[in-house]
Amino acid sequence: MGKPCVVGCAGLNVDVASHRAQLGMTAIKEGDWLSIDGEMGTIYLGQCNVVVDQPEAELAEIERWRTKSLEHS
């Protein structure tokens, strides 16, 4: 889906009214960059370099399933 997600982040406290949050000992304000490593579940304050790896073999297999499914429709 191209969207990382971190669940079970018990250390995050959000104050909607003040547009701020506290993650552990780190204060975050609206507009701050957060970088999320969706594979490791790590959150970084700031904008990190993004590396996109496409699992070509797996995507080809899914496309094969899709094509096969359409043929049987």
N, CA, C and O atoms as a Tripos MOL2 file, in Angstrom:
@<TRIPOS>MOLECULE
protein
  292   291    73     0     0
PROTEIN
NO_CHARGES

@<TRIPOS>ATOM
      1 N           0.8160   -1.2020    0.0000 N.3       1 MET1
      2 CA          0.0000    0.0000    0.0000 C.3       1 MET1
      3 C           0.8560    1.2610    0.0000 C.2       1 MET1
      4 O           0.3660    2.3470   -0.3080 O.2       1 MET1
      5 N           2.1140    1.1200    0.3390 N.am      2 GLY2
      6 CA          2.9910    2.2770    0.3050 C.3       2 GLY2
      7 C           2.8700    3.2100    1.4910 C.2       2 GLY2
      8 O           3.4380    4.3020    1.4770 O.2       2 GLY2
      9 N           2.1510    2.8070    2.5020 N.am      3 LYS3
     10 CA          1.9630    3.6460    3.6910 C.3       3 LYS3
     11 C           2.4410    2.8900    4.9170 C.2       3 LYS3
     12 O           1.8580    1.8650    5.2710 O.2       3 LYS3
     13 N           3.5020    3.3790    5.5810 N.am      4 PRO4
     14 CA          3.9420    2.6910    6.7930 C.3       4 PRO4
     15 C           2.9710    2.9470    7.9370 C.2       4 PRO4
     16 O           2.2650    3.9550    7.9590 O.2       4 PRO4
     17 N           2.9480    2.0350    8.8690 N.am      5 CYS5
     18 CA          2.0490    2.1490   10.0090 C.3       5 CYS5
     19 C           2.7400    1.5840   11.2440 C.2       5 CYS5
     20 O           3.3530    0.5180   11.1880 O.2       5 CYS5
     21 N           2.6390    2.2900   12.3390 N.am      6 VAL6
     22 CA          3.1460    1.8030   13.6160 C.3       6 VAL6
     23 C           1.9510    1.6830   14.5450 C.2       6 VAL6
     24 O           1.2280    2.6570   14.7560 O.2       6 VAL6
     25 N           1.7370    0.5020   15.1010 N.am      7 VAL7
     26 CA          0.6130    0.2790   16.0160 C.3       7 VAL7
     27 C           1.1440   -0.0290   17.4100 C.2       7 VAL7
     28 O           2.2950   -0.4330   17.5730 O.2       7 VAL7
     29 N           0.3050    0.1650   18.3960 N.am      8 GLY8
     30 CA          0.7010   -0.1480   19.7640 C.3       8 GLY8
     31 C           1.7390    0.8150   20.3020 C.2       8 GLY8
     32 O           2.6570    0.4060   21.0130 O.2       8 GLY8
     33 N           1.6060    2.0820   19.9750 N.am      9 CYS9
     34 CA          2.5850    3.0960   20.3910 C.3       9 CYS9
     35 C           2.1450    3.6820   21.7310 C.2       9 CYS9
     36 O           1.6310    4.7990   21.7960 O.2       9 CYS9
     37 N           2.3520    2.9200   22.7870 N.am     10 ALA10
     38 CA          1.8740    3.3080   24.1220 C.3      10 ALA10
     39 C           2.5600    4.5740   24.6420 C.2      10 ALA10
     40 O           1.9960    5.2660   25.4900 O.2      10 ALA10
     41 N           3.7490    4.8880   24.1590 N.am     11 GLY11
     42 CA          4.4870    6.0590   24.6480 C.3      11 GLY11
     43 C           4.0600    7.3660   24.0160 C.2      11 GLY11
     44 O           4.6430    8.4090   24.3100 O.2      11 GLY11
     45 N           3.0440    7.3350   23.1460 N.am     12 LEU12
     46 CA          2.5950    8.5440   22.4550 C.3      12 LEU12
     47 C           1.3960    9.1490   23.1660 C.2      12 LEU12
     48 O           0.3820    8.4820   23.3760 O.2      12 LEU12
     49 N           1.5220   10.4150   23.5320 N.am     13 ASN13
     50 CA          0.4170   11.1630   24.1290 C.3      13 ASN13
     51 C           0.1440   12.3660   23.2450 C.2      13 ASN13
     52 O           1.0300   13.1920   23.0250 O.2      13 ASN13
     53 N          -1.0790   12.4690   22.7370 N.am     14 VAL14
     54 CA         -1.4600   13.5360   21.8140 C.3      14 VAL14
     55 C          -2.3620   14.5330   22.5350 C.2      14 VAL14
     56 O          -3.3340   14.1500   23.1860 O.2      14 VAL14
     57 N          -2.0250   15.8290   22.4110 N.am     15 ASP15
     58 CA         -2.8530   16.9120   22.9330 C.3      15 ASP15
     59 C          -3.4350   17.6430   21.7250 C.2      15 ASP15
     60 O          -2.8020   18.5350   21.1600 O.2      15 ASP15
     61 N          -4.6370   17.2540   21.3430 N.am     16 VAL16
     62 CA         -5.2630   17.7890   20.1370 C.3      16 VAL16
     63 C          -5.4480   19.2990   20.2450 C.2      16 VAL16
     64 O          -5.2110   20.0180   19.2740 O.2      16 VAL16
     65 N          -5.8620   19.7830   21.3910 N.am     17 ALA17
     66 CA         -6.1510   21.2130   21.5670 C.3      17 ALA17
     67 C          -4.9210   22.0870   21.3330 C.2      17 ALA17
     68 O          -5.0360   23.1780   20.7740 O.2      17 ALA17
     69 N          -3.7510   21.6220   21.7540 N.am     18 SER18
     70 CA         -2.5390   22.4400   21.6080 C.3      18 SER18
     71 C          -1.7300   22.0740   20.3720 C.2      18 SER18
     72 O          -0.6700   22.6520   20.1290 O.2      18 SER18
     73 N          -2.2230   21.1150   19.5900 N.am     19 HIS19
     74 CA         -1.5230   20.6790   18.3690 C.3      19 HIS19
     75 C          -0.1090   20.1930   18.6720 C.2      19 HIS19
     76 O           0.8340   20.4740   17.9320 O.2      19 HIS19
     77 N           0.0150   19.4670   19.7610 N.am     20 ARG20
     78 CA          1.3110   18.9320   20.1830 C.3      20 ARG20
     79 C           1.1470   17.4790   20.6030 C.2      20 ARG20
     80 O           0.0450   16.9950   20.8630 O.2      20 ARG20
     81 N           2.2830   16.8090   20.6560 N.am     21 ALA21
     82 CA          2.2960   15.4300   21.1350 C.3      21 ALA21
     83 C           3.6000   15.1980   21.8760 C.2      21 ALA21
     84 O           4.5690   15.9390   21.7080 O.2      21 ALA21
     85 N           3.6090   14.1790   22.6810 N.am     22 GLN22
     86 CA          4.7960   13.7730   23.4240 C.3      22 GLN22
     87 C           5.0200   12.3010   23.1110 C.2      22 GLN22
     88 O           4.1450   11.4680   23.3480 O.2      22 GLN22
     89 N           6.1910   11.9870   22.5790 N.am     23 LEU23
     90 CA          6.5600   10.6110   22.2900 C.3      23 LEU23
     91 C           7.7660   10.2840   23.1520 C.2      23 LEU23
     92 O           8.8920   10.6830   22.8560 O.2      23 LEU23
     93 N           7.5050    9.5500   24.2260 N.am     24 GLY24
     94 CA          8.5760    9.3110   25.1930 C.3      24 GLY24
     95 C           9.0040   10.6340   25.7900 C.2      24 GLY24
     96 O           8.1840   11.3500   26.3640 O.2      24 GLY24
     97 N          10.2790   10.9700   25.6640 N.am     25 MET25
     98 CA         10.8030   12.2460   26.1810 C.3      25 MET25
     99 C          10.8620   13.3290   25.1090 C.2      25 MET25
    100 O          11.3650   14.4220   25.3670 O.2      25 MET25
    101 N          10.3500   13.0400   23.8980 N.am     26 THR26
    102 CA         10.4530   13.9670   22.7770 C.3      26 THR26
    103 C           9.1310   14.6850   22.5330 C.2      26 THR26
    104 O           8.0860   14.0550   22.3690 O.2      26 THR26
    105 N           9.1960   16.0280   22.5100 N.am     27 ALA27
    106 CA          8.0260   16.8420   22.2090 C.3      27 ALA27
    107 C           7.9200   17.0060   20.6940 C.2      27 ALA27
    108 O           8.9150   17.2400   20.0080 O.2      27 ALA27
    109 N           6.6990   16.8800   20.1920 N.am     28 ILE28
    110 CA          6.4410   17.0190   18.7650 C.3      28 ILE28
    111 C           5.3420   18.0580   18.6090 C.2      28 ILE28
    112 O           4.3370   18.0230   19.3190 O.2      28 ILE28
    113 N           5.5390   18.9820   17.6760 N.am     29 LYS29
    114 CA          4.4970   19.9740   17.4240 C.3      29 LYS29
    115 C           3.9730   19.8140   16.0060 C.2      29 LYS29
    116 O           4.6520   19.2570   15.1440 O.2      29 LYS29
    117 N           2.7710   20.3020   15.7700 N.am     30 GLU30
    118 CA          2.1700   20.2130   14.4480 C.3      30 GLU30
    119 C           3.1240   20.8060   13.4200 C.2      30 GLU30
    120 O           3.6640   21.8950   13.6160 O.2      30 GLU30
    121 N           3.3230   20.0910   12.3380 N.am     31 GLY31
    122 CA          4.2200   20.5480   11.2800 C.3      31 GLY31
    123 C           5.6010   19.9150   11.3320 C.2      31 GLY31
    124 O           6.3420   19.9730   10.3510 O.2      31 GLY31
    125 N           5.9630   19.3040   12.4760 N.am     32 ASP32
    126 CA          7.2490   18.6100   12.5710 C.3      32 ASP32
    127 C           7.2370   17.3870   11.6540 C.2      32 ASP32
    128 O           6.2110   16.7300   11.4790 O.2      32 ASP32
    129 N           8.3950   17.1020   11.0780 N.am     33 TRP33
    130 CA          8.5380   15.8960   10.2670 C.3      33 TRP33
    131 C           8.7730   14.6990   11.1680 C.2      33 TRP33
    132 O           9.5670   14.7620   12.1060 O.2      33 TRP33
    133 N           8.0760   13.6030   10.8770 N.am     34 LEU34
    134 CA          8.3460   12.3130   11.4970 C.3      34 LEU34
    135 C           8.6350   11.3360   10.3720 C.2      34 LEU34
    136 O           7.9460   11.3350    9.3510 O.2      34 LEU34
    137 N           9.6400   10.5140   10.5510 N.am     35 SER35
    138 CA          9.9450    9.4640    9.5910 C.3      35 SER35
    139 C           9.6700    8.1330   10.2670 C.2      35 SER35
    140 O          10.0820    7.9090   11.4050 O.2      35 SER35
    141 N           8.9770    7.2570    9.5680 N.am     36 ILE36
    142 CA          8.5730    5.9750   10.1350 C.3      36 ILE36
    143 C           9.1860    4.8490    9.3090 C.2      36 ILE36
    144 O           9.0030    4.7740    8.0930 O.2      36 ILE36
    145 N           9.9090    3.9850    9.9900 N.am     37 ASP37
    146 CA         10.4180    2.7730    9.3590 C.3      37 ASP37
    147 C           9.3360    1.7180    9.5550 C.2      37 ASP37
    148 O           9.2370    1.1120   10.6220 O.2      37 ASP37
    149 N           8.5300    1.5030    8.5260 N.am     38 GLY38
    150 CA          7.3940    0.5970    8.6210 C.3      38 GLY38
    151 C           7.7900   -0.8510    8.8330 C.2      38 GLY38
    152 O           6.9980   -1.6390    9.3490 O.2      38 GLY38
    153 N           9.0010   -1.2120    8.4450 N.am     39 GLU39
    154 CA          9.4540   -2.5870    8.6320 C.3      39 GLU39
    155 C           9.8850   -2.8400   10.0730 C.2      39 GLU39
    156 O           9.5830   -3.8910   10.6380 O.2      39 GLU39
    157 N          10.5800   -1.8920   10.6600 N.am     40 MET40
    158 CA         11.1000   -2.0590   12.0250 C.3      40 MET40
    159 C          10.1850   -1.4530   13.0860 C.2      40 MET40
    160 O          10.3060   -1.7810   14.2660 O.2      40 MET40
    161 N           9.2620   -0.5640   12.6720 N.am     41 GLY41
    162 CA          8.3810    0.0760   13.6390 C.3      41 GLY41
    163 C           9.0600    1.1970   14.4040 C.2      41 GLY41
    164 O           8.6260    1.5660   15.4950 O.2      41 GLY41
    165 N          10.1310    1.7390   13.8280 N.am     42 THR42
    166 CA         10.8870    2.8070   14.4720 C.3      42 THR42
    167 C          10.4180    4.1630   13.9580 C.2      42 THR42
    168 O          10.1520    4.3290   12.7670 O.2      42 THR42
    169 N          10.3180    5.1290   14.8660 N.am     43 ILE43
    170 CA          9.8980    6.4800   14.5110 C.3      43 ILE43
    171 C          11.0730    7.4170   14.7650 C.2      43 ILE43
    172 O          11.7110    7.3570   15.8160 O.2      43 ILE43
    173 N          11.3520    8.2820   13.7930 N.am     44 TYR44
    174 CA         12.4450    9.2480   13.9030 C.3      44 TYR44
    175 C          11.8800   10.6500   13.7810 C.2      44 TYR44
    176 O          11.0010   10.9030   12.9570 O.2      44 TYR44
    177 N          12.3850   11.5600   14.6030 N.am     45 LEU45
    178 CA         12.0190   12.9670   14.4680 C.3      45 LEU45
    179 C          12.8860   13.5450   13.3660 C.2      45 LEU45
    180 O          14.1120   13.4450   13.4180 O.2      45 LEU45
    181 N          12.2560   14.1450   12.3750 N.am     46 GLY46
    182 CA         12.9850   14.7080   11.2430 C.3      46 GLY46
    183 C          12.6810   13.9420    9.9700 C.2      46 GLY46
    184 O          11.9940   12.9200    9.9800 O.2      46 GLY46
    185 N          13.2110   14.4650    8.8730 N.am     47 GLN47
    186 CA         12.9670   13.8760    7.5620 C.3      47 GLN47
    187 C          14.1760   13.0380    7.1660 C.2      47 GLN47
    188 O          15.2540   13.5750    6.9120 O.2      47 GLN47
    189 N          13.9970   11.7320    7.1130 N.am     48 CYS48
    190 CA         15.0830   10.8140    6.7530 C.3      48 CYS48
    191 C          15.0470   10.5260    5.2580 C.2      48 CYS48
    192 O          14.0350   10.7480    4.5930 O.2      48 CYS48
    193 N          16.1580   10.0310    4.7450 N.am     49 ASN49
    194 CA         16.1990    9.5780    3.3600 C.3      49 ASN49
    195 C          15.2970    8.3680    3.2090 C.2      49 ASN49
    196 O          15.2280    7.5160    4.0950 O.2      49 ASN49
    197 N          14.6150    8.3000    2.0920 N.am     50 VAL50
    198 CA         13.6900    7.2050    1.8320 C.3      50 VAL50
    199 C          14.3110    6.2500    0.8200 C.2      50 VAL50
    200 O          14.7940    6.6620   -0.2340 O.2      50 VAL50
    201 N          14.2870    4.9800    1.1610 N.am     51 VAL51
    202 CA         14.7540    3.9430    0.2540 C.3      51 VAL51
    203 C          13.5540    3.0680   -0.0650 C.2      51 VAL51
    204 O          12.9140    2.5200    0.8320 O.2      51 VAL51
    205 N          13.2600    2.9450   -1.3330 N.am     52 VAL52
    206 CA         12.1090    2.1600   -1.7580 C.3      52 VAL52
    207 C          12.6080    0.8890   -2.4360 C.2      52 VAL52
    208 O          13.2570    0.9410   -3.4800 O.2      52 VAL52
    209 N          12.3010   -0.2290   -1.8380 N.am     53 ASP53
    210 CA         12.6140   -1.5270   -2.4200 C.3      53 ASP53
    211 C          11.3190   -2.1440   -2.8980 C.2      53 ASP53
    212 O          10.3660   -2.2890   -2.1320 O.2      53 ASP53
    213 N          11.2880   -2.5030   -4.1600 N.am     54 GLN54
    214 CA         10.1030   -3.1540   -4.7090 C.3      54 GLN54
    215 C          10.3820   -4.6490   -4.8050 C.2      54 GLN54
    216 O          11.3350   -5.0570   -5.4690 O.2      54 GLN54
    217 N           9.5780   -5.4560   -4.1630 N.am     55 PRO55
    218 CA          9.7540   -6.9100   -4.2480 C.3      55 PRO55
    219 C           9.2540   -7.4110   -5.6040 C.2      55 PRO55
    220 O           8.1290   -7.8990   -5.7140 O.2      55 PRO55
    221 N          10.0900   -7.2900   -6.6310 N.am     56 GLU56
    222 CA          9.6760   -7.5550   -8.0120 C.3      56 GLU56
    223 C           9.0960   -8.9550   -8.2030 C.2      56 GLU56
    224 O           8.0660   -9.1050   -8.8600 O.2      56 GLU56
    225 N           9.7260   -9.9660   -7.6510 N.am     57 ALA57
    226 CA          9.2370  -11.3420   -7.8350 C.3      57 ALA57
    227 C           7.8480  -11.5110   -7.2210 C.2      57 ALA57
    228 O           6.9730  -12.1330   -7.8240 O.2      57 ALA57
    229 N           7.6460  -10.9660   -6.0380 N.am     58 GLU58
    230 CA          6.3570  -11.0840   -5.3680 C.3      58 GLU58
    231 C           5.2720  -10.3110   -6.1230 C.2      58 GLU58
    232 O           4.1500  -10.7960   -6.2650 O.2      58 GLU58
    233 N           5.6050   -9.1060   -6.6070 N.am     59 LEU59
    234 CA          4.6370   -8.3180   -7.3670 C.3      59 LEU59
    235 C           4.2680   -9.0140   -8.6710 C.2      59 LEU59
    236 O           3.1090   -8.9780   -9.0830 O.2      59 LEU59
    237 N           5.2320   -9.6430   -9.3200 N.am     60 ALA60
    238 CA          4.9580  -10.3960  -10.5470 C.3      60 ALA60
    239 C           4.0190  -11.5660  -10.2600 C.2      60 ALA60
    240 O           3.1220  -11.8490  -11.0550 O.2      60 ALA60
    241 N           4.2170  -12.2400   -9.1450 N.am     61 GLU61
    242 CA          3.3510  -13.3660   -8.7720 C.3      61 GLU61
    243 C           1.9260  -12.8900   -8.5200 C.2      61 GLU61
    244 O           0.9760  -13.5390   -8.9580 O.2      61 GLU61
    245 N           1.7650  -11.7900   -7.8340 N.am     62 ILE62
    246 CA          0.4320  -11.2410   -7.5730 C.3      62 ILE62
    247 C          -0.2340  -10.8380   -8.8840 C.2      62 ILE62
    248 O          -1.4320  -11.0590   -9.0570 O.2      62 ILE62
    249 N           0.5170  -10.2550   -9.8020 N.am     63 GLU63
    250 CA         -0.0280   -9.8910  -11.1130 C.3      63 GLU63
    251 C          -0.4630  -11.1390  -11.8750 C.2      63 GLU63
    252 O          -1.4780  -11.1240  -12.5720 O.2      63 GLU63
    253 N           0.3070  -12.2190  -11.7410 N.am     64 ARG64
    254 CA         -0.0570  -13.4790  -12.3910 C.3      64 ARG64
    255 C          -1.3910  -13.9920  -11.8230 C.2      64 ARG64
    256 O          -2.2460  -14.4590  -12.5750 O.2      64 ARG64
    257 N          -1.5650  -13.9030  -10.4950 N.am     65 TRP65
    258 CA         -2.8250  -14.3140   -9.8620 C.3      65 TRP65
    259 C          -3.9860  -13.4740  -10.3950 C.2      65 TRP65
    260 O          -5.0560  -13.9900  -10.7170 O.2      65 TRP65
    261 N          -3.7400  -12.1540  -10.4780 N.am     66 ARG66
    262 CA         -4.7940  -11.2370  -10.9300 C.3      66 ARG66
    263 C          -5.2080  -11.5670  -12.3550 C.2      66 ARG66
    264 O          -6.3970  -11.6450  -12.6600 O.2      66 ARG66
    265 N          -4.2240  -11.7600  -13.2240 N.am     67 THR67
    266 CA         -4.5020  -12.0690  -14.6200 C.3      67 THR67
    267 C          -5.2570  -13.3980  -14.7420 C.2      67 THR67
    268 O          -6.2110  -13.5130  -15.5110 O.2      67 THR67
    269 N          -4.8200  -14.3830  -13.9820 N.am     68 LYS68
    270 CA         -5.4680  -15.6900  -14.0070 C.3      68 LYS68
    271 C          -6.9260  -15.5660  -13.5240 C.2      68 LYS68
    272 O          -7.8280  -16.1860  -14.0880 O.2      68 LYS68
    273 N          -7.1380  -14.7740  -12.4950 N.am     69 SER69
    274 CA         -8.4830  -14.5630  -11.9520 C.3      69 SER69
    275 C          -9.3730  -13.8920  -12.9830 C.2      69 SER69
    276 O         -10.5410  -14.2580  -13.1140 O.2      69 SER69
    277 N          -8.8470  -12.9150  -13.7220 N.am     70 LEU70
    278 CA         -9.6340  -12.2190  -14.7350 C.3      70 LEU70
    279 C          -9.9900  -13.1560  -15.8880 C.2      70 LEU70
    280 O         -11.0620  -13.0290  -16.4780 O.2      70 LEU70
    281 N          -9.1090  -14.0870  -16.2090 N.am     71 GLU71
    282 CA         -9.3710  -15.0320  -17.2830 C.3      71 GLU71
    283 C         -10.5380  -15.9460  -16.9480 C.2      71 GLU71
    284 O         -11.2470  -16.4050  -17.8440 O.2      71 GLU71
    285 N         -10.7430  -16.2140  -15.6500 N.am     72 HIS72
    286 CA        -11.8030  -17.1250  -15.2110 C.3      72 HIS72
    287 C         -13.1060  -16.3970  -14.9070 C.2      72 HIS72
    288 O         -14.0870  -17.0230  -14.5060 O.2      72 HIS72
    289 N         -13.1240  -15.0920  -15.0930 N.am     73 SER73
    290 CA        -14.3480  -14.3120  -14.8180 C.3      73 SER73
    291 C         -15.2910  -14.3250  -15.9880 C.2      73 SER73
    292 O         -16.3620  -13.7220  -15.9250 O.2      73 SER73
@<TRIPOS>BOND
     1     1     2 1
     2     2     3 1
     3     3     4 2
     4     3     5 am
     5     5     6 1
     6     6     7 1
     7     7     8 2
     8     7     9 am
     9     9    10 1
    10    10    11 1
    11    11    12 2
    12    11    13 am
    13    13    14 1
    14    14    15 1
    15    15    16 2
    16    15    17 am
    17    17    18 1
    18    18    19 1
    19    19    20 2
    20    19    21 am
    21    21    22 1
    22    22    23 1
    23    23    24 2
    24    23    25 am
    25    25    26 1
    26    26    27 1
    27    27    28 2
    28    27    29 am
    29    29    30 1
    30    30    31 1
    31    31    32 2
    32    31    33 am
    33    33    34 1
    34    34    35 1
    35    35    36 2
    36    35    37 am
    37    37    38 1
    38    38    39 1
    39    39    40 2
    40    39    41 am
    41    41    42 1
    42    42    43 1
    43    43    44 2
    44    43    45 am
    45    45    46 1
    46    46    47 1
    47    47    48 2
    48    47    49 am
    49    49    50 1
    50    50    51 1
    51    51    52 2
    52    51    53 am
    53    53    54 1
    54    54    55 1
    55    55    56 2
    56    55    57 am
    57    57    58 1
    58    58    59 1
    59    59    60 2
    60    59    61 am
    61    61    62 1
    62    62    63 1
    63    63    64 2
    64    63    65 am
    65    65    66 1
    66    66    67 1
    67    67    68 2
    68    67    69 am
    69    69    70 1
    70    70    71 1
    71    71    72 2
    72    71    73 am
    73    73    74 1
    74    74    75 1
    75    75    76 2
    76    75    77 am
    77    77    78 1
    78    78    79 1
    79    79    80 2
    80    79    81 am
    81    81    82 1
    82    82    83 1
    83    83    84 2
    84    83    85 am
    85    85    86 1
    86    86    87 1
    87    87    88 2
    88    87    89 am
    89    89    90 1
    90    90    91 1
    91    91    92 2
    92    91    93 am
    93    93    94 1
    94    94    95 1
    95    95    96 2
    96    95    97 am
    97    97    98 1
    98    98    99 1
    99    99   100 2
   100    99   101 am
   101   101   102 1
   102   102   103 1
   103   103   104 2
   104   103   105 am
   105   105   106 1
   106   106   107 1
   107   107   108 2
   108   107   109 am
   109   109   110 1
   110   110   111 1
   111   111   112 2
   112   111   113 am
   113   113   114 1
   114   114   115 1
   115   115   116 2
   116   115   117 am
   117   117   118 1
   118   118   119 1
   119   119   120 2
   120   119   121 am
   121   121   122 1
   122   122   123 1
   123   123   124 2
   124   123   125 am
   125   125   126 1
   126   126   127 1
   127   127   128 2
   128   127   129 am
   129   129   130 1
   130   130   131 1
   131   131   132 2
   132   131   133 am
   133   133   134 1
   134   134   135 1
   135   135   136 2
   136   135   137 am
   137   137   138 1
   138   138   139 1
   139   139   140 2
   140   139   141 am
   141   141   142 1
   142   142   143 1
   143   143   144 2
   144   143   145 am
   145   145   146 1
   146   146   147 1
   147   147   148 2
   148   147   149 am
   149   149   150 1
   150   150   151 1
   151   151   152 2
   152   151   153 am
   153   153   154 1
   154   154   155 1
   155   155   156 2
   156   155   157 am
   157   157   158 1
   158   158   159 1
   159   159   160 2
   160   159   161 am
   161   161   162 1
   162   162   163 1
   163   163   164 2
   164   163   165 am
   165   165   166 1
   166   166   167 1
   167   167   168 2
   168   167   169 am
   169   169   170 1
   170   170   171 1
   171   171   172 2
   172   171   173 am
   173   173   174 1
   174   174   175 1
   175   175   176 2
   176   175   177 am
   177   177   178 1
   178   178   179 1
   179   179   180 2
   180   179   181 am
   181   181   182 1
   182   182   183 1
   183   183   184 2
   184   183   185 am
   185   185   186 1
   186   186   187 1
   187   187   188 2
   188   187   189 am
   189   189   190 1
   190   190   191 1
   191   191   192 2
   192   191   193 am
   193   193   194 1
   194   194   195 1
   195   195   196 2
   196   195   197 am
   197   197   198 1
   198   198   199 1
   199   199   200 2
   200   199   201 am
   201   201   202 1
   202   202   203 1
   203   203   204 2
   204   203   205 am
   205   205   206 1
   206   206   207 1
   207   207   208 2
   208   207   209 am
   209   209   210 1
   210   210   211 1
   211   211   212 2
   212   211   213 am
   213   213   214 1
   214   214   215 1
   215   215   216 2
   216   215   217 am
   217   217   218 1
   218   218   219 1
   219   219   220 2
   220   219   221 am
   221   221   222 1
   222   222   223 1
   223   223   224 2
   224   223   225 am
   225   225   226 1
   226   226   227 1
   227   227   228 2
   228   227   229 am
   229   229   230 1
   230   230   231 1
   231   231   232 2
   232   231   233 am
   233   233   234 1
   234   234   235 1
   235   235   236 2
   236   235   237 am
   237   237   238 1
   238   238   239 1
   239   239   240 2
   240   239   241 am
   241   241   242 1
   242   242   243 1
   243   243   244 2
   244   243   245 am
   245   245   246 1
   246   246   247 1
   247   247   248 2
   248   247   249 am
   249   249   250 1
   250   250   251 1
   251   251   252 2
   252   251   253 am
   253   253   254 1
   254   254   255 1
   255   255   256 2
   256   255   257 am
   257   257   258 1
   258   258   259 1
   259   259   260 2
   260   259   261 am
   261   261   262 1
   262   262   263 1
   263   263   264 2
   264   263   265 am
   265   265   266 1
   266   266   267 1
   267   267   268 2
   268   267   269 am
   269   269   270 1
   270   270   271 1
   271   271   272 2
   272   271   273 am
   273   273   274 1
   274   274   275 1
   275   275   276 2
   276   275   277 am
   277   277   278 1
   278   278   279 1
   279   279   280 2
   280   279   281 am
   281   281   282 1
   282   282   283 1
   283   283   284 2
   284   283   285 am
   285   285   286 1
   286   286   287 1
   287   287   288 2
   288   287   289 am
   289   289   290 1
   290   290   291 1
   291   291   292 2
@<TRIPOS>SUBSTRUCTURE
     1 MET1         2 RESIDUE 1 A MET
     2 GLY2         6 RESIDUE 1 A GLY
     3 LYS3        10 RESIDUE 1 A LYS
     4 PRO4        14 RESIDUE 1 A PRO
     5 CYS5        18 RESIDUE 1 A CYS
     6 VAL6        22 RESIDUE 1 A VAL
     7 VAL7        26 RESIDUE 1 A VAL
     8 GLY8        30 RESIDUE 1 A GLY
     9 CYS9        34 RESIDUE 1 A CYS
    10 ALA10       38 RESIDUE 1 A ALA
    11 GLY11       42 RESIDUE 1 A GLY
    12 LEU12       46 RESIDUE 1 A LEU
    13 ASN13       50 RESIDUE 1 A ASN
    14 VAL14       54 RESIDUE 1 A VAL
    15 ASP15       58 RESIDUE 1 A ASP
    16 VAL16       62 RESIDUE 1 A VAL
    17 ALA17       66 RESIDUE 1 A ALA
    18 SER18       70 RESIDUE 1 A SER
    19 HIS19       74 RESIDUE 1 A HIS
    20 ARG20       78 RESIDUE 1 A ARG
    21 ALA21       82 RESIDUE 1 A ALA
    22 GLN22       86 RESIDUE 1 A GLN
    23 LEU23       90 RESIDUE 1 A LEU
    24 GLY24       94 RESIDUE 1 A GLY
    25 MET25       98 RESIDUE 1 A MET
    26 THR26      102 RESIDUE 1 A THR
    27 ALA27      106 RESIDUE 1 A ALA
    28 ILE28      110 RESIDUE 1 A ILE
    29 LYS29      114 RESIDUE 1 A LYS
    30 GLU30      118 RESIDUE 1 A GLU
    31 GLY31      122 RESIDUE 1 A GLY
    32 ASP32      126 RESIDUE 1 A ASP
    33 TRP33      130 RESIDUE 1 A TRP
    34 LEU34      134 RESIDUE 1 A LEU
    35 SER35      138 RESIDUE 1 A SER
    36 ILE36      142 RESIDUE 1 A ILE
    37 ASP37      146 RESIDUE 1 A ASP
    38 GLY38      150 RESIDUE 1 A GLY
    39 GLU39      154 RESIDUE 1 A GLU
    40 MET40      158 RESIDUE 1 A MET
    41 GLY41      162 RESIDUE 1 A GLY
    42 THR42      166 RESIDUE 1 A THR
    43 ILE43      170 RESIDUE 1 A ILE
    44 TYR44      174 RESIDUE 1 A TYR
    45 LEU45      178 RESIDUE 1 A LEU
    46 GLY46      182 RESIDUE 1 A GLY
    47 GLN47      186 RESIDUE 1 A GLN
    48 CYS48      190 RESIDUE 1 A CYS
    49 ASN49      194 RESIDUE 1 A ASN
    50 VAL50      198 RESIDUE 1 A VAL
    51 VAL51      202 RESIDUE 1 A VAL
    52 VAL52      206 RESIDUE 1 A VAL
    53 ASP53      210 RESIDUE 1 A ASP
    54 GLN54      214 RESIDUE 1 A GLN
    55 PRO55      218 RESIDUE 1 A PRO
    56 GLU56      222 RESIDUE 1 A GLU
    57 ALA57      226 RESIDUE 1 A ALA
    58 GLU58      230 RESIDUE 1 A GLU
    59 LEU59      234 RESIDUE 1 A LEU
    60 ALA60      238 RESIDUE 1 A ALA
    61 GLU61      242 RESIDUE 1 A GLU
    62 ILE62      246 RESIDUE 1 A ILE
    63 GLU63      250 RESIDUE 1 A GLU
    64 ARG64      254 RESIDUE 1 A ARG
    65 TRP65      258 RESIDUE 1 A TRP
    66 ARG66      262 RESIDUE 1 A ARG
    67 THR67      266 RESIDUE 1 A THR
    68 LYS68      270 RESIDUE 1 A LYS
    69 SER69      274 RESIDUE 1 A SER
    70 LEU70      278 RESIDUE 1 A LEU
    71 GLU71      282 RESIDUE 1 A GLU
    72 HIS72      286 RESIDUE 1 A HIS
    73 SER73      290 RESIDUE 1 A SER
